[in-house]
Amino acid sequence: MRRKEVENYRGSDWSRRRKEVQNYRGSDWSRRRKEVQNYRGSDWSRRKKEVENYRGSGWSRRRKEVENYRGSDWSRRRKEVQNYRGSDWSRRRKEVQNYRGSDWSRRRKEVENYRGSDWSRRRKEVENYRGSDWSMRRKEVENYRGSDWSRRRKEVQNYRGSDWSRRRKEVQNYRGSNWSRRRKEVQYYRGSGWSRRRKEVENYRGSDWSRRRKEVENYRGSNWSMRRKEVENYRGSDWSRRRKEVQNYRGSDWSMRRKEVENYRGSDWSRRRKEVQNYRGSDWSRRRKEVENYRGSDWSMRRKEVENYRGSDWSRRRKEVQNYRGSDWSRRRKEVENYRGSDWSMRRKEVENYRGSDWSRRRKEVQNYRGSDWSRRRKEVENYRGSDWSRRRKEVENYRGSDWSRRRKEVENYRGSNWSRRRKEVENYRGSDWSRRRKEVENYRGSDWSRRRKEVQNYRGSDWSRVRAHTLHR
């Protein structure tokens, strides 16, 4: 159990502070009482604060009152806060009034909140006057958020030196149960020219879908623009749809953009369709994209098709990727087909891997077609890595245009207790000529002596060479 009582009195411009704390943290409860009262001097302020907490069953009470007055170009601030958090409610009252001096400004602000049942009220008024080349700002904001409405008015008039501007702005909001409407009109006068802007936004946000309409119209001098935008979303349990249309008019030219995206995200596969259509002046483009994914237990499939039309020319791209990832082997197939204008290309790629206990096999085949020419590349690699020896076979075959090459490579290693053997054979065929290289190295590294045998045999075209080396160290 904790009991604490503090009482302070401080001097000429006096303050008083009372604090009582009583805690019992056996079963549940505590009690806290706090009272603060301040008075500060010549341009005076007053602050009253009372806090009472009971944290057994559940309630607290908080009262706060603040009143300020500050001097020659005066301001006034009144604030009252009262909270009750047992059942539900709170109340907040706030008033701010400012007056500032020679080129004067005035600010009135009133905030009243009640958060038991529902409602709040907000009033705000701002008026500014600034000096020799003067400006004026009037702003009025009134909000009522019990049932659902708000109103906002704003007028700004500026004069700056030899040039001047005028700004009128009106905003009207409607915020209902699950939809809202916003209308906004702004009118400018700047020097010799002026502009007008109208904007309307309408939102609907239901249970699982929403709709947004937006229209903006601008007039700037002798030129004007118009923009219409509509977005519709559907977000259901496992799929969604989004439609978007934007239409712009800028001066003598205009553009249009339509976009539709549809997603399906099920248990283990998804589908995405996207279509975008643009019109810009006399030219236009169209883009279609479809992606389909399947992600099962140990394999996946992805199909993607993209089609573009840009002006007088167009392109198409198809891509399909299929993966299988089992216990110790995997297979990947990939096919990409492109059409760009009058020319097109095709690429097929297949990779197959086997990774067992101590050996692996990798097959890879890539085939490209680019315009009138094409190439093919086949590659196979086989590895065996046992306890103390390994074998690697690699074969690569390339065809590029009218010429082709073949490369075979086999490496065999034996690494025993104190001796090793390495056999390597490489055979190349490049165009009309070919070469063969055989190399064998045998090492013995005993306790105090070693032996190395090395034989290299090369065949390059019509000529060949052989080298034998025998080294014995004691």
TADA-V996649 format. One record per helix or strand. SS is the DSSP state (2 for helix, 1 for strand). FROM is the first residue (numbers start at 0). TO is the last residue. If there is no record, write none. Layout:
ss/from/to
SS/FROM/TO
SS/FROM/TO
This chain:
ss/from/to
1/1/8
1/14/22
1/29/38
1/44/53
1/59/68
1/74/83
1/89/98
1/104/113
1/119/128
1/134/143
1/148/159
1/162/174
1/178/189
1/192/204
1/208/219
1/222/234
1/238/249
1/252/264
1/268/279
1/282/294
1/298/309
1/312/324
1/328/339
1/342/354
1/358/369
1/372/384
1/388/399
1/402/414
1/418/429
1/432/444
1/449/459
1/462/472
